[in-house]
Amino acid sequence: MGDVVLQTPFMAWLKSNIPNLKITFVTSKEFESLMTGHAFVDQVIIHKRKSGLDDIYELKNIADQINCLLYTSPSPRDGLLS
């Protein structure tokens, strides 16, 4: 939950500096309620974690739906999403 909450100031900054920006937040089902209806979030995509390469392929499919992806939680999978 900490990573989700820590994104709030960043989203506020983005929205205040780019007013027409549409923010899509990708999260797990357990945190969906934190972001749904949030003032800075326009869309929530639920990511159901899978194991191994299946998880990476799922994240890549989600990333392909978004114009600009800002992935703020460092992970070994980061390089595979670009």
C-alpha positions in Angstrom: 0.0 0.0 0.0 2.9 2.4 0.7 4.0 2.5 -3.0 0.4 3.3 -4.0 0.1 6.1 -1.5 3.5 7.5 -2.3 2.4 8.1 -5.9 -0.2 10.7 -4.8 2.1 13.8 -4.7 3.6 12.9 -8.0 0.1 12.6 -9.6 -0.9 15.9 -8.1 2.2 17.5 -9.5 1.5 16.0 -13.0 -2.1 17.2 -13.0 -1.2 20.7 -11.8 1.5 21.1 -14.5 -0.3 19.3 -17.3 -4.0 20.0 -16.8 -5.4 17.9 -19.7 -3.3 14.9 -18.7 -5.2 11.7 -18.3 -3.7 9.4 -15.6 -4.2 5.7 -15.8 -3.1 3.9 -12.6 -2.2 0.2 -12.8 -2.5 -1.6 -9.5 -3.5 -4.9 -8.0 -7.2 -5.7 -7.1 -6.4 -5.2 -3.4 -5.6 -1.5 -4.0 -8.3 -0.7 -6.6 -10.5 1.0 -4.0 -7.7 3.4 -3.1 -7.4 4.7 -6.7 -11.0 4.4 -8.0 -12.6 7.8 -7.8 -9.3 9.4 -6.8 -9.1 13.1 -7.8 -5.9 12.6 -9.8 -6.8 9.3 -11.4 -8.9 9.0 -14.6 -8.7 5.3 -15.1 -7.7 2.3 -13.0 -6.4 -0.9 -14.6 -6.2 -4.0 -12.5 -3.1 -6.1 -12.9 -3.4 -9.7 -11.7 0.1 -10.8 -10.9 1.2 -14.0 -12.6 4.4 -15.9 -12.4 7.5 -15.6 -14.5 7.3 -14.5 -18.1 3.5 -14.5 -18.0 3.6 -11.5 -15.6 6.0 -9.6 -17.9 3.8 -10.3 -20.9 0.7 -9.1 -19.1 2.5 -5.8 -18.0 3.7 -5.3 -21.6 0.2 -5.7 -22.9 -1.0 -3.1 -20.4 1.9 -0.8 -21.3 0.9 -1.0 -25.0 -2.5 0.5 -24.2 -1.0 3.6 -22.7 0.6 6.6 -24.6 3.3 7.3 -22.0 4.2 4.9 -19.2 5.9 6.3 -16.0 6.9 3.2 -14.0 7.9 4.5 -10.6 8.6 1.3 -8.6 12.0 0.0 -9.6 12.1 -3.7 -10.3 14.2 -6.1 -12.3 11.3 -6.3 -14.8 11.7 -2.6 -15.7 14.0 -3.2 -18.6 11.6 -5.8 -20.1 8.7 -3.3 -20.3 10.5 -0.8 -22.6 
